[in-house]
Amino acid sequence: MSRVAPPHGPPLAKVLARSLALIAGVVFVVNSVVVGLYYGSDPRALRSEVVLTQTQRLEQALDGVTLPADAPFRAIYANYPQAYAFALVGRGAVILDSMNPDLIPLGAAEIAADDWITRVDRPGDGPLFVAGHAFESRDDGLRMVFVMVEDPARLMWRAYLNEIYGHVWLPILPLVLLLIGANTFLIRRGLAPIGEAAAWARNLRPGAPTSPPPDARLPAEIADLVEATQRSLDRLTEALATEKRRAAEAAHALRTPVAVLVARIDALPPGDMTDRLAADLAALSRTVQQVLASSRADGVLVGDTDTLDLRRPAETVTAALAPFAHGKGVALSLALPDDPVMARADAEGVELALSNLVENAILHAGQGPVDITVGPGPVIDVRDHGPGLPPDAQNRLFDPFWRGRDAAPGGTGLGLAIVDRLQQAQKGGVEARNIPEGGAGFRLSYPSA
């Protein structure tokens, strides 16, 4: 059974940066819509923009005072002869070049104003728009007359997009992107002390030496939280040390009378009562050992540079528990790889956890063997061939003092709880499962070295 970390959301800096980006995006879109509605409600201004665009394109295409026959400018007038027309007019209202002249009203070429646009209503036909524009950069008096009957080439739409681009996207979009980038940088920089405080808090452990708080200047609220956390941890560490000391003192005080009782029972004549007393005393001795192990479980510390070959504690535990397994009629086997199996773990912590698993397996194995396997990877597997895990063990297997209905006599329900605490202290894990072929399997896992 593995412990599942509680779910958590994204970092606060990312949340704030996303929120600001969303706000900036909404402002940009709203501004685009408002400006778009403003320009879309003024078709005369859009027509003027169309005339200006066509004039600029024509001026760029001119070769002196003539327009080359293959100029790309002519394409729209050739493709839509019933919709658009233009005339290039010189001094004296002389038409130097034109396309689709039938659409140009009489007298339009004679209007000498620099810029003008008008609507001409035609009986029986729709209106047409006529405009004139003088080339300001020229001194030869060259002018252009432009006519639009319909708009199949969507010149009005292009003018509308140009207005949006020129008045919204071009000036505002870079500013929005700059603000988003600057805000993201400032948010991350401003929240960096909070991240350091969170990293400091994650590394705190009751009973372990308390590292100094971050050196960064923390916001007042976070500084208060760090100080309160330190005070709470100091009180918790003190209470834990007192609890461990009392448990260890009680267990040590019991070891001497237990040893005396063992010696006296060994001196009794053989018999059923003697065997029962010896079994009860063995259970009491295991309880004392488990209380001692429990008092040491929270004191296990593993540094980032502490490495261990998992084959070594497996050999030690197997040798120590072989007599106990033989006395129970259980065969104990150990499978080791040829190469070292390195892990970041504490030797005493691994031995304590593995001893509890193997003892538990021996007590529940019946007459079947107990197999200990190291690897592949930084794991140790313990398997018995007994009845397996009971159905009610799914959520309570590692709870202190919990024992299944069919648990072997003489246990206390502390063994697996101690294993779980030891593994948490070493940033490892413990998993339990039923083996399809029969029996139960436990796996101790550790961080790779």
Order of alpha helices (4+ residues) and beta strands (2+ residues): alpha-alpha-alpha-beta-beta-beta-beta-beta-alpha-alpha-alpha-alpha-beta-alpha-beta-beta-alpha-beta-beta-alpha-beta-beta
